[in-house]
Structure formats: structure tokens, C-alpha cells
Amino acid sequence: MTGVKFLDRTTPPHIATLVLVSGVAALCVNIFLPSLAAMAVYFETDYAVMQFAVSGYLAATAILQLVIGPLSDLFGRRPVLLAALVIMIAATIVCALAPNVTVFMIGRVSQAVIASGFVLSRAIVRDMVPADRAASMIGYVTMGMSVVPMIGPTIGGFLNDFSGWQSSFLLVACCGLAILFLVFFDLGETNRQKSASFSEQFQAWPQLLRSARFWGYAMTSTFTSGLFFSFLGGAPFVGSVLYELTPAILGMQFFFMAGGYMLGNFLSGRYARQIGIPVMMLAGNVISTIGIMGAIALPFLGLNSHYEFFLPLALIGVGNGVTLPSANAGMVNVQPHLAGSASGLGGALTIGGGAALSVLASSLLSKEAGTMPLLMVMLLNAVLALMASAYTGIQERRHQEAMQQGKA
């Protein structure tokens, strides 16, 4: 990171810029979640229709990540990110002023272009530092970023109670405008090995898709993130319908998981380099599994308030924070010259899986069934994440052994 100067377009971005870019992307995902029930009433539609604001957004994010990485490898990180911010700001204003649910959903799906913030932050980190430092730096970036989802739903809930759900989107638009100016003045281009053509990146995908290591990291990221996306799909229903929480109080419950995520990212930034990527991924998924099992067990002990649901799931946040920086760093290091494409393709698999799991989690919930269907989906995810991280560790050891034999 030598040569980095803040607000200098000729040098790589300051880490604070990457944190804030990722932060505004995270804000788009979840600030409005406590308002879903109120939005269903406003648009005179079913709650299930409003759930598309979550699942549809995630599906669009998955598709966009397939092209964001290759575009940034071809044209550079800077122009792609600037264009994405402009589109996101316009789409957010459309959401706030939407006269009906159709216009709102068009704006909401268009907002997904801010996924560039996640994809390009990882690729920029890989451009800036060697692989052995990338996991730690991504950990610090996402630790700072996690402050946003920690306070986003809380702010969104209070804004809903005091000035309506539209104010959450107006706040996102203002934040997006501020980040646009910051990126314009601080983000120097970091991609020094641009692709010759857009199609070249897609032609190179078989290199990634044939790699057992890439699949290991991608599946670890997919199932680990699936825990969180399942939670996103079901938590608004659990809080507003099962526990009858107000939007402001429901928003505060997201603090627990996001606080755990911040702690997990700190641990990743502090220890990933010493402990190693495979061990960090496995440890993180063990922590998440313990949290889910705690949430399943507590009602059988006679504890069944909303705290017994939301508090144990804070360990999912810790587990995600420990696992994901290492999974993302490993993913973009399988083929370093395809860092943008690897980040985008891996992100598409992760978010696409998340969209499916969000729909599955929300579809299984009912007032009669309670929280158990959601927790079972999350437990299945945790088991699959454990298996994927163990598989990745085996593949990584085989790769290291092959590298050593090749040097011998």
C-alpha cells in the first residue's frame, strides 16, 4: 500500500474509501427491511410481493456480478465504479418517488448495480497487495463496512416511524452522492493489466470453472453467505409477524448479527495471515453452526422471546466475518490475472445462491410453523458450508504439495 495518498486520483484508493464504497452497497441491501410490512400496506399489495424487493435485488446482483468483473478487467476499476454509483443514485430516487409497486421494483432491481462496490473492492485489494495480505486487508475493509448493516436497519426502522419508508431511500441517495464524489477524487486506477477484449474474460472462465480450488472457495462463500441471506429472507417476517415488533425495534435486532460480523472481521484481519485461509474458513463455519444450534435449542428450554431468536444468531455474524474474507481472498487468488472475473463469477454464485435461499426461507415461514423452518434451512446451510470449507482445505494442501514438487 506504499504510495497511497488520500484524495489523489493518481494513486490507489485509501482503505477508508473502499470501506465506504462497500458500506453504501451494504446500506442498499438492508436499510428498508424493517419497513417491508408498511410498504406492503402503502402499495396495497401482499407481503409476499414485497419480499421480491429482497430476492429480486439479490438475483439482479448475481447477474450483474457476471459482467462487473470482466468490465473492470477491460476498462478499469475506476470508470466502472463511477458509472455504477451514478445509476444507483438515479434508481434509488425512483424507488423513493415510486407511485406504484411496479415502478418501485424497477428502481429496486436497478439499484443492484451497486454490487460493483462489493466486487471491485475485493478486486482492488488484490490489485494493491500480495495474496498473503489480501485476506487480512479484506477483513479490515469488511469490518469497517459492517458498521453500516449494523446501524442501517435500525436507522431505517426509526425513519419509517417518524417520516415514512421513503426517507430511507432518500438517505441512501444522499449517501451515494457523497461516495460518488469521494470515489471521483480518491480512486486512482489499480488495474494495470487490462484485458484485450470483453469476450476474453468469458473465454477465460473455463480456467476458473475447471479449478477445484475455485469451486471450493466459491461454495464455501455461497453456503456461508447463505446463512445470512436466509436470515434476510425470514427475519422481517419473524420480527414483524411472529413477535409483532415495531419497525424501529425490529431494526435494532439486526444490530446483533451485524455486531457479530464486525467482530468476526476484526478476528479475520488480525489472525488470517498467521493462521491461514483454510483454517479460518473452517473455524468461522463452526462458530456459525453453534449459533444456529443455540437458537434451535433455546425454545425447548422455555425461552421463546425475540431475543432468544436474534441473539444466538449473532454467532452467524461472527462466523461470516471470520470465513468470508478468507474465502474471497482465496477465490481471487486462484488465477490472479483474472481477479476481477473471479470476484464477479464467485460473487454471482454466492449472491445467486443467496437469492434462492432467501426465497426458500421466506416461503416456508408461517405464523403456525414459527421460526423452526427458517432455522432448519440455516442449519442445512451451515453443514454444507462446513463440508465446503473442509474440501477447500484439502484442495489447497494438494495444490501446495504440487507446487513444492514442481520446484524440487
Disulfide bonds with the S-S distance in Angstrom:
none
